[in-house]
Amino acid sequence: PPWSVPRHKAALHHIQTSGLKHGLGGRMRCAREGLNCTITGPDVGVRAWCDELRAFDPAFQGTEFKLTPGLPPGQHFPKLNAFPVEELVNYGLAGSRAPPISRTAAHLEPAEYHSKMSEPDTVIIDVRNHYEAMIGHFAPPPGGAEMLDPKMRKSTEFPAWLDRDSTKEKIRGKQVLMYCTGGVRCERASALLRSKLEETDNALGVKGVYQLQGGIHKYIEQHPDGGNWVGKNYTFDKRFAHAPLKLEGEGKVAVVGRCEKCDAEWDRFRGKRRCPMCGVPSLICKGCWDKHESGEEIIGDDVKCELCKEEGIMSKKEWRQKEDRIIGDYEEKLKRLEQKTKESRRDDELPLTKGLSPAPNPNGETRLWIGNLNNKKVTAEAINDMFSGVKFVQLVFDPKGRPKGFAFAEMRSAEDAGRAVGAGGKV
């Protein structure tokens, strides 16, 4: 379950103080639903930070920390930046719009995922940004899964893409595989898809939703010859990209990207140039970049990213208008659905909370502890029936699988949580 507000603050303080103590650098995103960190530092310091995080919260005992030993000093982050965020990955789905992480897809180890890529009636969704996919992606064998690239410039475009009729038709009757760099983006993306399917009683007939455990990073570690992976894996650190170890050692890494200026094969993002229209990183080869820096042949605003070329984007203003339209249309749809849900809840107010004023909730808590439950009869469905505004319920069991008589519930809003607490004497 998500951290409470005080616990979230304590987590932010812990990761920063522990990181500074061990001489780490990098970025640490701290949300109530967990952490998304990219850090560098001395090997012993990074491992000590991981151990202290496990001690801080047992929820991290089973976390797979992705470690890359022997990183050259030039690829270390110079300073540490830990900051609170609403979402681990910004999908524009904070607060009550956030699908519960408990609905995330089944996690497949690389060997299982590799096997499923050969199965028919399967689609694979690349949850990364398109510029990442430009230099590397999965290529399923003939007769196997179909690749779907949402062609996003940033993650906030994913919910709208998932909601398109064309996307729904692509996944209808299929099993859906998802992947990203390390697995974090899939946690929210797969939970969003599964939530949408549940809301419609799986009207699309999707046969299952799966995500790659450990992401591309773990897959190419376990498939040093590449497996079904082609090209390089884009990273958000100073390595910029890496490839399967055996292929790198033999100099056989396939180059799948192309220079935006001359169309030569290229897979390295150089310098700080970005698309002059939409702002994503530019893929410019060494020859064109050297000519640009020497003044021999300047790279002008006519050189833009692959997506802006495909979409015929001719200016920053045109791109901003398109982006606002895409996000705005989806926002309006969400608001209509939320209003409809609110009206439905008002009409069907549950007897237990009807007419009650919310209990004081100064910290805006949405996570509740519910005790004194009947061990023989308690179910998550029964708790859902007790209160309005329950997002999800987690029952607590002993090592033998017997209910302990209490549970945690995540409410849709602080007001729902207050109203449930106000009904406490009637449960």
N, C-alpha and C positions, 0 to 999 in steps of 0.2 A: 504493500500500500504506500501511497505518497507520504513523505515526511510531513509532520505538522509544521506550522510556521516557525516556532522556536527551534525545532530540530533542524529545519532547513538552514536557519541562521548559524546553528552550531556546526553543521556540516561545512558550510562555506568557510567559517573560521578555522576549522580543523584542517581542511585540505590546503589552505594558504599557509598557515603556520608550519605545518608538517613539510610542505614543499620548500619553503624558505630555509627551514632547518637543514634540509638535506641538499641544498644547493641546486634546486631544479629551476628550469625555465619553461615557458610555454603558456598555453591557454587552458583554463579550467572553467567550463560552463557548469554551473551548479543550479539545478532545478529541483522542485519538490519531488519529482519522479526519479531523480538520480543524478549521475554525473556524466559528462562528456568531456574528456580531457586528452590533450595532446601535449606531452611533456618530454623534455630531454634533461640529461644530467649524468652524473657519475653512476656507473652500473650499480654500485652498492647503495647509492642514495635513492635511485628509482625503486629498487626492490624493497628498501626500508619503508619508503612512502606507501607502497602497495600493502606491506604487512601492517602498517599502522592504520590504513584505511579498513582493512579486514577487522582489526581490533576495535575500531570506532563503531562499526555497524556490521553485525553478523550477516546482513543481507549480501555483503560483498565476498563472503567465504567462497562462493562458487563462481565468482567472476573470472573470466579469462582475460588477463592482462596481456596485451600484445606487445611484446618486448623485442627490440632490435638492438642486440649488443654491438659494441664496436663502432658506434656512429662517430665519424670524424668531428673534431671540435668545431670546425667551420660550419657544421650543420646543426649546432646546438642553438636553442633559442636564448637570446641574451638576457631576458628578464621573465619573471612570472606574473601572469595576469589572471587572477581568480575573480569571477563575477557572477552574481545571481541572474538567472534567466527564467522566463515563464515556461519555456520549452527547451528540451535538450537539443532538438533540431527545430528550427523555425519553420513550421508548416502553417502558421497563422491559426493554430487550433488550441490556444491557451484556454485555461479556465473551464467552463462548462462545455466548451466545444471539443475538448480533448478526449479522444477515445481512450478508455482505460487500458493501460499496458497489459492488464490481465488477459486481454483479448488478442494479444500478439499471436502471430502464426506459429505453427509447429517448427521447431528448429532442427534442421538437418545438418549432420556433420558433412564435411566435404565429400567423403566417399559416397554417402547416400545421395547428396545433391547431384554429384557427377552422374550417378546412375539414372536419376530421374530426368536429367536433361535429354536422355535418349528415348523417353517415353512419348508416344503420340498423344494427341488431345491435351497438350501441355503448352502453356505460355510462360515466358520468363520476362519479368519486369525489372529493368535497370532503374533503380531508385535514385541514382546519382544525377548530377547535372550533365547536360549534353557535352560540354567541353571536356569533361572527364572521360566520357565514353568515346570521344574522338581518338584517344590514343590507346585505348584498350577496352576489350569487352569479351563476353563469352560468345562462342560460336558453336551451338549445338550441332551434333552430327546430322547428316541427311535423314529425313524421316522422323526426327525427334521434335523437340520443343521449338516453338516460334518465338523469336526475340521481339520484345516490345520496348522501344525507347520513347519515353514520354516527351523527349526533347525539351527539357526544362532548362531555364537559365538559373533558377533558384528553387528551393524546395517549396516555397509558398505557392508555386504553380501546380504542385502535385494533386491537391484535393480537387481542383477544378478539372484537371485532366482525367482523374479517376471517375468523375461524375459525367463525363461526356457519353453520349449514346454510342459513339464509335468505339470507345474503350469497353463499354459494357458488352457490346457485340463480340469484341475480340476475346473476352474472357468467358463468355457464355458456354456452359457445359464443359469447361476445361478445368484442369488443376493448375493453380497459379504458383509459380516460383518467384521469389524476390531476392535481390542481392544488392549490396552496397559495399563500400570500402572495408569497414570493420564490423558492421552489423547494427550500429546504433540507429541509422536512419530507417532501417527496416522495422525496428521495434514500433515506431509510431506509424509508419506507412502500412504495415500489415494489420495493425490494430484498427486503423481507419477502414481498410477494406473489409475486414471481418465484421466491424460494427455496421457498415452499410449493408452487408449481406444479411445480417441478423435482423436489421430493421425491416427488410422486405421478405423475411422468411426464405432467403436464398432463392428468390424468383429467377435468378440467372442460372441456377443449377450448377454452380461452381463445385467441383469435386474435392476441393481441399486447397488450403493456402499454406505455403511453406516458405521459410527463409533460410538463407545460408548462415549457419552458425560460424561466427568469427569472420564473416565476410570474405572478400577477395583475398585479403591478407592471409587468412588461414588456409584458404584453398590452394594458393600458389606455393605456400610453405609445404603442403602435403602433396603437391603435384609439381615437383621441381622441373619436370619436362613440359609443364604448361597445361596438360590435360586438355580441357575444352576452352582454355583461356588463350586469347591472342593479344599481343601487344603488351603495354605497360599498365600498371595500376597507379593512377594519379593519387598523390598523397598531399595532405595539407600541412606538410612540414618542410624542412629545408632539403629533404631528398628530392622533393617534387614528384618523383615517380620511381617505381621499382618493378622488376619482372621476375619470373621464375628463375631460381638460382642456377639451375643447370643450363638453361638457355642463355642467361647472361654470361656465364663462364665460357660458353662455346661461341658467343657472339652471334647467336641465332634468333634473337628476339625479333619478331615480325614488326615492321613499322606500318601501322595502319592509319596514322594521321597524315595530313597534307598541309603544306605551308599555305597560309591564306593569301600570300602575295604572289607566289610563282607556281603554286600547285605541286611542288616537289614533295616527295615523301619526307615526313618530319614528325617527330614525336616529343619534342622538348619545348616547354613554354619558357621563352627567354625574356629577360628584361622585365619592365613593368608595363609594357604596352597592353592596352585593353581595347576591345571593340569600340570604335568611336560612336556607335549607335546605342548599344545596350550595356556595355561595360564589362562583359565577361573577358577572361584572359585570352590574349591573342596567340595563335600558333604561327610563329614566324621563324623560318629557317635561318641558320647561321649566315649563309651567303647574303640573303636579303637584309638581315639585321646589320651586318657589317657595312653594307653599302649605305644603309640609312644613317648609321652613326658617322660615317665618313663624309656624308653629304652628297655622295655620288648619285644616289637614287632614294629620295625621301619616300617613306611609306605614308601615303596620304589617307584622308578620311574615306576614300573609296574602297580601301582595303578593310573589310569587315568580316565578322564571324560567319560560320557556315549557316547558322539559323537566320541571321539577318539577310543573307543572300537568298535563302530559300523563300523567306517571307516577304521579300521585296521592301525591307525597311530602309528608308532613305534619310532619316534624321533621328536625333535623340527625341524630339518632340513626338514623332510618329510612334516610336517604340513606347514611350511613356503612356501615350494615349491607348495603345493596344494593351499594355500591361494593366492599366487602370480599368479597362473594359473587362478583361478576363477576370481579374480579382473582384471587381465591382459586381459583375453579374453573379458570381458565385456567392458573394456576401449577401446580396439581395435574396438569393434562393435560401440561404441559411436562415436569414431573418424571418422569412415567411414560414419556414418549417418550425423555427423556435416559437413563433407566435402561435402557430397551430397547436404545438405541443403544450404551450402554456395554457391556452384556452381549454384544451382537453383535460389537463390536470386540474384546472379550476372547476370544471364541470364534474369531474369524477374524484373529488377530494376524498382521500381515505378517511374512514370514521375515526381512526386513532388520533389524527392530527387536525381534523376539521375544527375550525373555530378557535384554535389555540394560537396564542401569541408566541413568537419565538423566544427562547431563553436568551439571556445576554450572551454575546459571542464576540467580545472585543478584539480577539486575534484573527477573526475570520476563518476559524477552523472548519474544515469540511470532512475530516476523518474522525469517526466515532468508534469508541469501544463500547460494545454491548454485552452485558453480563447477565448472570442468573438465567441462562437459557436451559430449557429441558433437553438433556443429553440424548434422550430417546427420540424426540420428535423434531428437534431443530433442523431446519434446512435453509439454504440461501434463499429459496423461493418464499419460505414463510416470513423471513425478515423483510424481503422486498414487499410483501403484502402488508406489513405492519405500518410502513411509513411511505409518504410520497417523497419523491426526489432522491431515491437511492440509485447511485450509478453502478456500483458493484459491491459484492459482499465477499469477505474471505473468512470462512470458518477456520477455527484453530483445533488441530487434532494432536493427540499424544503419539508417541512412537509406534503404538500398536494400531493407529488409525481410528481411535475412539474420540468423539467430540469432547472437548474440555469444558464446554458450557459457556463459552464466550466467543465473540467474533468481532471483526473489524468491518466497518461499512464506510465507503466513500460516498459522500452526498454530492448532489449536483451543484449546490451553492451553500454559502454560509447560512443563508436564511433557512434552507431546508434542514441543515444540521441543527440550528437553534430550535426549530419547530419540533424536531425529533426528540431533542433533549427535554423540551417542554412537556412532551408526552410521556416522559420517563416513568412518572408515577403511575401511569395507567397500563404499562406493559405487563 
